[in-house]
Amino acid sequence: MTTSILIADDDKEIVDLVKLYLQNEGYTIYLAYDGAEVWRLVQEKQPTLVILDIMMPEMNGLEVCQLMRSEGILTPILMLSAKAEDNDKIMGLLTGADDYMVKPFNPLELSVRVKAILRRMQQMSQAEPISQDKVIIGPIVVDRALHVVTVSGKELHLTTSEFDILFLLVSEPGRVFSSEYIFEKIWQEKALGASKTVMVHISNLRDKLRDAMGGENVIKTIWGVGYKVEI
């Protein structure tokens, strides 16, 4: 299957630069310069991954991301922003982005980030025997082969990063995983200042599970150590 990437930024020079690097990797590329066009192409072309700038006309990147997630579209999103403050990064991740890069960025680093996200997706699609890929803990069923999570029989919509983190946690209930371990295991990069990234994804995941389980909190924070699943 062809891997397609939607590059969305109102700066044509950035779009052209990113397009050049990613086309050389053999990806099919779609381009958008405003949020409304992003939304149209997401529905029409169903890209494998979206590179999404925050500051765009029509709809900004945060609004597009929120709309995609609210409509159950779980396509991975790599968010771009000229803003380097932690709050902006946290807002991007809270809306459902899988990763975040600050402008100006090295196109080679962006290409590496894209490959890492796509590699995780591929690993999920290459199912191993179901006995190794299906975990049941209480009412929660995490099926990595089908990439589906259900709570009491009802499907729970998670982003790729949220799914990967949940599968890691439920694979060893009660074990405490540090932020650094989670980041390096899921993103396959060195965990340099990655605790906030993990914290935001855990927060999103915890909220979704709590809503699905009538308020019960199954992801516990062990302060100064990490996170664990416990029912």
Secondary structure, 3 states (H helix, E strand, C coil): CCCEEEEECCCHHHHHHHHHHHHCCCCEEEEECCHHHHHHHHHHHCCCEEEEECCCCCCCHHHHHHHHHHCCCCCCEEEEECCCCHHHHHHHHHCCCCEEEECCCCHHHHHHHHHHHHHHHHHHHCCCCHHHHEEEECCEEEECCCCEEEECCEEECCCHHHHHHHHHHHHCCCCCECHHHHHHHHHCCCCCCCHHHHHHHHHHHHHHHHHHCCCCCCEEEECCCEEEECC
